[in-house]
Amino acid sequence: MVEREKRTMSTLITDTDDVTRFCGVFSDVTLAHDVATMLGCREAEALAGILRALGEPAAADMWLDAHAHGDEPGDQHYQAAPEPYIVPIDPMEDLQCDSCQ
């Protein structure tokens, strides 16, 4: 007797209350910052994809941005830290002469 693999068939039925609750929970910035760095890139992309499909593109971007903080160089979502802005110095101030003022 040959054993067959049991497969479950997806029967996706959208319950508006569940979708609304899901979007509300996963639109929370605190949750995203606490959890997103622990997700792999595939997991973060999957979550962002479902949020986009449900009409929450801002939440999707928030999760990917939060996830990127945990990525390292070479990872899909890695973002290098921006260079600090250095305020230019007016060389005339150092001269301290009355005619330069």
C-alpha positions as YAML, in Angstrom:
chain: A
units: angstrom
residues:
- id: 1
  name: MET
  ca: [0.00, 0.00, 0.00]
- id: 2
  name: VAL
  ca: [1.40, 3.35, -1.05]
- id: 3
  name: GLU
  ca: [1.08, 6.15, 1.47]
- id: 4
  name: ARG
  ca: [-0.06, 9.42, 0.00]
- id: 5
  name: GLU
  ca: [1.00, 12.78, 1.25]
- id: 6
  name: LYS
  ca: [-1.80, 14.58, 3.03]
- id: 7
  name: ARG
  ca: [-2.35, 17.97, 1.52]
- id: 8
  name: THR
  ca: [-4.71, 20.55, 2.80]
- id: 9
  name: MET
  ca: [-6.55, 22.62, 0.31]
- id: 10
  name: SER
  ca: [-6.63, 26.33, 0.85]
- id: 11
  name: THR
  ca: [-10.14, 27.64, 1.22]
- id: 12
  name: LEU
  ca: [-9.43, 31.32, 1.59]
- id: 13
  name: ILE
  ca: [-12.55, 33.15, 2.65]
- id: 14
  name: THR
  ca: [-12.12, 36.75, 3.64]
- id: 15
  name: ASP
  ca: [-13.76, 37.70, 6.92]
- id: 16
  name: THR
  ca: [-13.78, 41.48, 6.95]
- id: 17
  name: ASP
  ca: [-13.49, 41.64, 10.75]
- id: 18
  name: ASP
  ca: [-10.42, 39.39, 10.74]
- id: 19
  name: VAL
  ca: [-8.80, 41.38, 7.92]
- id: 20
  name: THR
  ca: [-9.48, 44.65, 9.72]
- id: 21
  name: ARG
  ca: [-8.05, 43.25, 12.96]
- id: 22
  name: PHE
  ca: [-4.99, 41.86, 11.15]
- id: 23
  name: CYS
  ca: [-4.31, 45.21, 9.47]
- id: 24
  name: GLY
  ca: [-4.78, 47.06, 12.74]
- id: 25
  name: VAL
  ca: [-2.43, 44.79, 14.65]
- id: 26
  name: PHE
  ca: [0.29, 44.79, 11.99]
- id: 27
  name: SER
  ca: [0.09, 48.55, 11.42]
- id: 28
  name: ASP
  ca: [1.46, 49.12, 14.93]
- id: 29
  name: VAL
  ca: [4.87, 50.76, 14.72]
- id: 30
  name: THR
  ca: [5.95, 49.42, 18.14]
- id: 31
  name: LEU
  ca: [5.21, 45.84, 17.09]
- id: 32
  name: ALA
  ca: [7.08, 46.32, 13.83]
- id: 33
  name: HIS
  ca: [10.19, 47.68, 15.57]
- id: 34
  name: ASP
  ca: [10.10, 44.95, 18.23]
- id: 35
  name: VAL
  ca: [9.62, 42.03, 15.82]
- id: 36
  name: ALA
  ca: [10.79, 42.93, 12.30]
- id: 37
  name: THR
  ca: [14.52, 42.53, 12.95]
- id: 38
  name: MET
  ca: [13.88, 38.93, 14.03]
- id: 39
  name: LEU
  ca: [12.27, 38.05, 10.69]
- id: 40
  name: GLY
  ca: [14.19, 36.71, 7.74]
- id: 41
  name: CYS
  ca: [14.03, 38.68, 4.51]
- id: 42
  name: ARG
  ca: [11.56, 36.20, 2.98]
- id: 43
  name: GLU
  ca: [9.28, 36.48, 6.01]
- id: 44
  name: ALA
  ca: [9.43, 40.28, 6.00]
- id: 45
  name: GLU
  ca: [8.65, 40.34, 2.27]
- id: 46
  name: ALA
  ca: [5.74, 37.93, 2.75]
- id: 47
  name: LEU
  ca: [4.24, 40.05, 5.52]
- id: 48
  name: ALA
  ca: [4.73, 43.22, 3.49]
- id: 49
  name: GLY
  ca: [3.12, 41.54, 0.50]
- id: 50
  name: ILE
  ca: [-0.01, 40.57, 2.38]
- id: 51
  name: LEU
  ca: [-0.28, 44.04, 3.91]
- id: 52
  name: ARG
  ca: [-0.04, 45.58, 0.44]
- id: 53
  name: ALA
  ca: [-2.63, 43.14, -0.89]
- id: 54
  name: LEU
  ca: [-4.95, 44.18, 1.94]
- id: 55
  name: GLY
  ca: [-4.54, 47.87, 1.08]
- id: 56
  name: GLU
  ca: [-1.94, 48.84, 3.69]
- id: 57
  name: PRO
  ca: [1.13, 49.93, 1.68]
- id: 58
  name: ALA
  ca: [2.37, 52.28, 4.42]
- id: 59
  name: ALA
  ca: [2.33, 49.44, 6.96]
- id: 60
  name: ALA
  ca: [4.17, 47.21, 4.47]
- id: 61
  name: ASP
  ca: [6.89, 49.82, 4.00]
- id: 62
  name: MET
  ca: [7.10, 50.35, 7.77]
- id: 63
  name: TRP
  ca: [7.75, 46.61, 8.32]
- id: 64
  name: LEU
  ca: [10.43, 46.49, 5.63]
- id: 65
  name: ASP
  ca: [12.12, 49.61, 7.01]
- id: 66
  name: ALA
  ca: [12.04, 48.20, 10.55]
- id: 67
  name: HIS
  ca: [13.35, 44.86, 9.26]
- id: 68
  name: ALA
  ca: [16.20, 46.59, 7.41]
- id: 69
  name: HIS
  ca: [17.62, 47.85, 10.71]
- id: 70
  name: GLY
  ca: [18.59, 44.26, 11.53]
- id: 71
  name: ASP
  ca: [20.03, 43.40, 8.12]
- id: 72
  name: GLU
  ca: [23.75, 43.33, 7.54]
- id: 73
  name: PRO
  ca: [25.73, 44.34, 4.44]
- id: 74
  name: GLY
  ca: [24.83, 41.93, 1.65]
- id: 75
  name: ASP
  ca: [21.31, 41.26, 2.97]
- id: 76
  name: GLN
  ca: [18.37, 42.18, 0.75]
- id: 77
  name: HIS
  ca: [17.08, 45.11, 2.83]
- id: 78
  name: TYR
  ca: [20.36, 46.45, 4.23]
- id: 79
  name: GLN
  ca: [20.56, 50.23, 4.31]
- id: 80
  name: ALA
  ca: [23.86, 51.87, 5.12]
- id: 81
  name: ALA
  ca: [23.73, 54.58, 7.76]
- id: 82
  name: PRO
  ca: [23.63, 58.03, 6.20]
- id: 83
  name: GLU
  ca: [26.75, 60.12, 6.43]
- id: 84
  name: PRO
  ca: [26.45, 62.75, 9.18]
- id: 85
  name: TYR
  ca: [25.89, 66.30, 8.00]
- id: 86
  name: ILE
  ca: [28.84, 68.52, 8.83]
- id: 87
  name: VAL
  ca: [28.03, 72.18, 9.27]
- id: 88
  name: PRO
  ca: [30.36, 74.28, 7.15]
- id: 89
  name: ILE
  ca: [32.50, 76.76, 9.03]
- id: 90
  name: ASP
  ca: [32.80, 80.34, 7.81]
- id: 91
  name: PRO
  ca: [36.57, 80.98, 7.63]
- id: 92
  name: MET
  ca: [35.99, 84.71, 8.00]
- id: 93
  name: GLU
  ca: [34.71, 84.20, 11.56]
- id: 94
  name: ASP
  ca: [38.12, 82.86, 12.60]
- id: 95
  name: LEU
  ca: [39.85, 86.04, 11.39]
- id: 96
  name: GLN
  ca: [37.90, 88.16, 13.87]
- id: 97
  name: CYS
  ca: [38.61, 91.37, 12.04]
- id: 98
  name: ASP
  ca: [36.16, 94.25, 11.89]
- id: 99
  name: SER
  ca: [36.29, 94.57, 8.12]
- id: 100
  name: CYS
  ca: [35.24, 90.90, 7.70]
- id: 101
  name: GLN
  ca: [32.05, 91.29, 9.71]
...
